[in-house]
Amino acid sequence: QVQLVESGGGLVQPGGSLRLSCAASRSIVSINVMGWYRQTPGKERELVATITFGGRTNYADSVKGRFTISRDYAKKTLYLQMNSLKPEDTAVYYCSAWENYWGPGTQVTVSS
C-alpha cells in the first residue's frame, strides 16, 4: 500500500513548462510500475507516461518529445517534466502506483 500526493500544477502559457511531482508515503524502489495519467471533464482518464522498475519508459504519442518521466528513489518522488505545453494538455494530472493506487490529482491549465 502507498499514499501518493501530486504537486506542481498551475496556470501556464502555451509553450511554457511545468514540473509535476508525486510524493510517495513509502519507498518506491519496489513499485515496478509508476505513471502519470490525465483526465478532462467528460473524458476517460488517459495514460501520459509510465516508468518501470528497470527504467523503461512509455509515453502517449501526444506528449512524446515534450514530456519526460523520472523518479528519485531517495526522495520517494516521481516527476513529470512538461515542456512546450499546449492548450490540449489542460487536465487534472494523476500519479499512479501499479495502476492501483492514485493521488488526488493536480490541475494543469495551459492558456494565454
Secondary structure, DSSP 8 states (H G I E B T S, - for coil): ---EEEE--EEE-TT--EEEEEEESS--TT-SEEEEEEE-TTS--EEEEEEETT--EEE-TTTTTTEEEEEETTTTEEEEEE-S--GGG-EEEEEEETTTEE---EEEEE--
